Amino acid sequence: MDTAPSIQFRELRRSDLATFDQLNGGFRFVKGGPFQHPDEVIVNELYASHHILRVGDTTDIMNRPWRVTGIYEPGMLARVVVPLATLQDLTGNTGKVSTIYVKVDDASRISEAIAVLSAKLPTYKVYSMEDYTTLFSPASVPMLTQFIGVVIGLGVLVGFLVVFLSMYTAVLERTREIGVLKALGASPAFILNILLRETVLLAIAGSVLGILLSYGTRAVLQWLVPSSLIQAIVPGWWPRAAGIALAGAILGALYPGLKAAKQDAIEALAYE
């Protein structure tokens, strides 16, 4: 098994880069190369883009100037990498690391390796990479799932009220039109059908517009703050979101539609 120290900044000693290369293939540099001295740093493309850094520039991290020697592709566990010994001295943790990654030659023996390490290091948490990545899911954050449910519920409620008020206002504005239709022999079901079809069309159009706007907001965020949190767009949620919007719209339009369908033709024609 190969080991490599992990860091809050993913700090690595210069001598540990070879071990790190064996662990995950190493850094894929776009420009420059690895650091050679204690005051040097390498950053990924997102960090360099956000802070407008190029190889040879100086950046301030932890109230200390660092010279950028390389820019590497994203996806290497962190956006900033500095020499381990330097960071240990700066934080007063000489000779200490926060995390150790272990690579097992045979994936079928991961459970065995975890059991051995847990027995030798009983006071430390030992996870497989699969278990470790689940720690970053929303379910691992206390009350986050409930919070998301509350936000969705509020969104549905607000959407319902907005549609309800909009349709109620639309029915009032079309009172004379509805009276004309009823005078011409339109049944309550026909009038209700017209209003509900309009509501469904607006809900579908709104869902499509919302999906398109999500791509627009993501592009704006990546342009303004490229190193911020990533806005994930999950196509699997589109039918659910459209279903929620459609249900809320229909419920919001149902009462105004029934009210319009039951209007007396003479009273509707006399409405000002």
Secondary structure, 3 states (H helix, E strand, C coil): CEEEEECCCCCCCHHHHHHHHHHHCCCCEEEECCCCCCCEEEEEHHHHHHHCCCCCCEEEECCEEEEEEEEECCCCCCCEECCHHHHHHHHCCCCCCCEEEEECCCHHHHHHHHHHHHHHCCCCCCCCHHHHHHCCCHHHCCCHHHHHHHHHHHHHHHHHHHHHHHHHHHHHHCHHHHHHHHHCCCCHHHHHHHHHHHHHHHHHHHHHHHHHHHHHHHHHHHHHCCCCCCCCCCHHHHHHHHHHHHHHHHHHHHHHHHHHHCCCHHHHHCCC
